[in-house]
Amino acid sequence: MKTKAIFAVALILAVALTTFALPSEDTDAANRIQIELKDGSSYNVSKGSTLTLTLVYTNTDRNYTSTVDVCASGSTTPIATKTIRFIVSDQKVEETISFTADKSGPMYISFSNGIHDKIHFKVNFETSIWDNWGIYAAIIIVALLIVAFVIYKTRTAPKQKNQLTFEQIEAERQASKMAAPKTKSEAPKSERQRYLQSKKK
């Protein structure tokens, strides 16, 4: 009975030692691999656009496979998820992860298997005056006021008579001079009128 118990304990110890002796890609490697964001920790993008983060790492230890999540600060729900294999390399290697920038503010990148601490960054939305509907409304109101003013001035302006040019005035004056004045012709005298006229002499 004692022999069986000793054998069982020895078997358990052998399995445990074998498990610890085998190399694993999923062990803690926070001090073995260096990861950073290539473009810094602040990103200015338009809302709804695609933001691509470039991770630059140096790994001189061994290959690691990690699930990389992008989350908003204070949340554990991933905005984007990607499984990345960090290969051994004595030079810098780049990996990218993309997502739609629907939210702004502080965010972070987390790595499974504890290969690296969280990397924090911030997303800022670019603002434009044309994103404000008030600008469009103001432009429309100003345009309507201008049109209304033009119509009002057109209707209230006094109508000007057709002005003759100097050449037209001179031509009319010459034409009036050339026109002969009309004179009344004397009516023919009757016999009685001639007789009375002769008596007066």
C-alpha positions as CSV (number, residue, x, y, z in Angstrom):
1,M,0.0,0.0,0.0
2,K,2.8,2.4,0.9
3,T,4.6,1.5,-2.3
4,K,1.6,2.5,-4.4
5,A,1.2,5.8,-2.5
6,I,4.9,6.6,-3.0
7,F,4.6,5.8,-6.7
8,A,1.6,8.0,-7.1
9,V,3.3,11.0,-5.5
10,A,6.4,10.4,-7.7
11,L,4.2,10.4,-10.8
12,I,2.5,13.6,-9.8
13,L,5.8,15.3,-9.2
14,A,7.2,14.1,-12.5
15,V,4.2,15.5,-14.4
16,A,4.4,18.8,-12.6
17,L,8.1,19.2,-13.3
18,T,7.6,18.4,-17.0
19,T,4.9,21.0,-17.3
20,F,7.1,23.7,-15.8
21,A,10.0,22.7,-17.9
22,L,8.2,23.0,-21.3
23,P,8.5,26.4,-23.0
24,S,5.3,28.3,-23.6
25,E,4.4,31.2,-25.9
26,D,1.8,32.4,-23.5
27,T,4.0,33.1,-20.5
28,D,4.5,36.6,-19.1
29,A,6.8,38.5,-21.3
30,A,6.3,42.0,-20.2
31,N,10.1,42.4,-19.8
32,R,11.0,40.5,-22.9
33,I,9.2,42.5,-25.7
34,Q,9.0,46.2,-26.3
35,I,5.9,47.6,-28.0
36,E,5.0,51.2,-28.8
37,L,2.7,53.3,-31.1
38,K,4.5,54.5,-34.1
39,D,2.6,57.7,-34.5
40,G,2.4,58.8,-30.9
41,S,-0.4,58.9,-28.4
42,S,-2.8,61.4,-30.0
43,Y,-4.7,61.1,-33.2
44,N,-6.9,63.7,-35.0
45,V,-9.4,62.1,-37.3
46,S,-12.8,62.8,-38.8
47,K,-15.7,61.1,-37.1
48,G,-16.6,57.9,-38.8
49,S,-13.3,57.6,-40.6
50,T,-11.0,54.6,-40.4
51,L,-8.1,54.9,-37.9
52,T,-5.1,52.6,-38.3
53,L,-2.8,52.2,-35.4
54,T,0.7,51.0,-36.1
55,L,2.4,49.0,-33.4
56,V,6.2,48.8,-33.5
57,Y,7.8,46.1,-31.5
58,T,11.2,44.5,-30.8
59,N,11.2,40.9,-29.6
60,T,14.5,39.2,-28.7
61,D,13.0,36.5,-26.6
62,R,10.7,34.1,-28.5
63,N,7.6,34.1,-30.5
64,Y,4.4,35.1,-28.8
65,T,0.8,35.0,-30.0
66,S,-1.5,37.6,-28.4
67,T,-5.0,38.9,-28.8
68,V,-4.8,42.7,-29.1
69,D,-7.9,44.7,-28.1
70,V,-8.6,48.4,-28.6
71,C,-11.0,49.7,-26.0
72,A,-12.4,53.0,-24.8
73,S,-11.1,54.2,-21.5
74,G,-13.2,52.8,-18.6
75,S,-14.6,50.0,-20.8
76,T,-13.6,46.4,-21.4
77,T,-15.7,46.0,-24.6
78,P,-13.3,45.9,-27.6
79,I,-13.8,48.4,-30.4
80,A,-11.4,46.3,-32.4
81,T,-9.7,43.0,-31.9
82,K,-6.8,41.3,-33.7
83,T,-4.7,38.3,-33.1
84,I,-1.0,39.1,-33.7
85,R,2.0,36.8,-33.7
86,F,5.0,38.7,-32.3
87,I,8.0,37.0,-33.9
88,V,11.5,37.0,-32.7
89,S,13.5,39.8,-34.3
90,D,16.4,41.9,-33.3
91,Q,15.0,44.7,-35.5
92,K,11.8,46.7,-35.2
93,V,8.7,45.1,-36.7
94,E,5.4,46.8,-37.5
95,E,1.9,45.4,-37.0
96,T,-1.4,47.4,-37.6
97,I,-4.8,47.3,-36.2
98,S,-7.7,49.4,-37.7
99,F,-11.1,50.4,-36.6
100,T,-13.9,52.9,-37.3
101,A,-13.5,56.1,-35.2
102,D,-17.0,56.5,-34.0
103,K,-16.0,57.6,-30.5
104,S,-13.4,60.2,-29.3
105,G,-11.5,60.5,-26.1
106,P,-9.0,58.4,-24.2
107,M,-8.5,54.8,-25.3
108,Y,-6.1,51.9,-24.7
109,I,-4.7,48.8,-26.3
110,S,-4.5,45.6,-24.2
111,F,-2.5,42.5,-24.9
112,S,-3.5,39.0,-23.8
113,N,-1.1,36.6,-22.1
114,G,0.4,39.6,-20.3
115,I,3.1,40.2,-22.9
116,H,2.9,43.9,-22.4
117,D,1.2,46.5,-20.3
118,K,-1.7,48.6,-21.7
119,I,-0.8,51.3,-24.2
120,H,-2.9,54.4,-23.8
121,F,-3.7,56.9,-26.5
122,K,-6.4,59.5,-27.4
123,V,-8.7,60.1,-30.4
124,N,-9.7,63.6,-31.2
125,F,-12.4,64.5,-33.8
126,E,-11.5,67.2,-36.3
127,T,-14.0,70.1,-36.3
128,S,-15.1,72.1,-39.2
129,I,-17.5,75.1,-39.5
130,W,-19.4,73.3,-42.2
131,D,-20.3,70.6,-39.6
132,N,-22.5,73.2,-37.9
133,W,-26.0,73.4,-39.4
134,G,-26.3,76.9,-38.0
135,I,-23.8,78.1,-40.5
136,Y,-25.9,76.9,-43.4
137,A,-29.0,78.5,-41.9
138,A,-27.3,81.8,-41.5
139,I,-26.1,81.7,-45.1
140,I,-29.6,81.0,-46.4
141,I,-31.1,83.8,-44.3
142,V,-28.6,86.3,-45.6
143,A,-29.1,85.2,-49.2
144,L,-32.9,85.6,-48.8
145,L,-32.5,89.1,-47.3
146,I,-30.3,90.2,-50.2
147,V,-32.8,88.9,-52.8
148,A,-35.7,90.6,-51.0
149,F,-33.8,93.9,-50.8
150,V,-33.0,93.8,-54.5
151,I,-36.6,93.1,-55.4
152,Y,-37.8,95.9,-53.2
153,K,-35.4,98.5,-54.7
154,T,-36.3,97.4,-58.2
155,R,-40.0,97.9,-57.6
156,T,-39.7,101.2,-55.7
157,A,-37.2,102.9,-58.0
158,P,-38.7,105.7,-60.2
159,K,-39.1,104.9,-63.8
160,Q,-36.8,107.0,-65.9
161,K,-37.9,108.3,-69.3
162,N,-36.0,107.3,-72.3
163,Q,-33.2,109.8,-72.7
164,L,-32.3,111.0,-76.2
165,T,-28.7,111.2,-77.2
166,F,-27.1,114.4,-78.4
167,E,-27.2,113.2,-82.0
168,Q,-30.9,112.4,-81.8
169,I,-31.7,115.8,-80.4
170,E,-29.7,117.6,-83.1
171,A,-31.4,115.6,-85.8
172,E,-34.9,116.4,-84.5
173,R,-34.0,120.1,-84.4
174,Q,-32.7,120.2,-87.9
175,A,-35.9,118.4,-89.1
176,S,-38.1,121.0,-87.4
177,K,-36.2,123.8,-89.2
178,M,-36.6,122.2,-92.6
179,A,-40.4,121.7,-92.2
180,A,-42.2,124.6,-93.9
181,P,-44.8,126.5,-91.8
182,K,-48.4,126.1,-92.9
183,T,-50.3,129.3,-93.8
184,K,-53.9,129.8,-94.2
185,S,-55.0,130.5,-97.8
186,E,-57.4,133.4,-98.3
187,A,-60.9,132.5,-99.4
188,P,-61.9,133.8,-102.8
189,K,-63.8,137.1,-102.7
190,S,-67.4,137.2,-103.9
191,E,-68.8,139.9,-106.3
192,R,-70.5,141.8,-103.5
193,Q,-67.3,141.9,-101.4
194,R,-65.4,143.3,-104.3
195,Y,-68.2,145.9,-104.9
196,L,-68.2,147.0,-101.2
197,Q,-64.5,147.2,-101.2
198,S,-64.5,149.5,-104.2
199,K,-67.0,151.8,-102.6
200,K,-64.7,152.3,-99.6
201,K,-61.9,153.6,-101.7
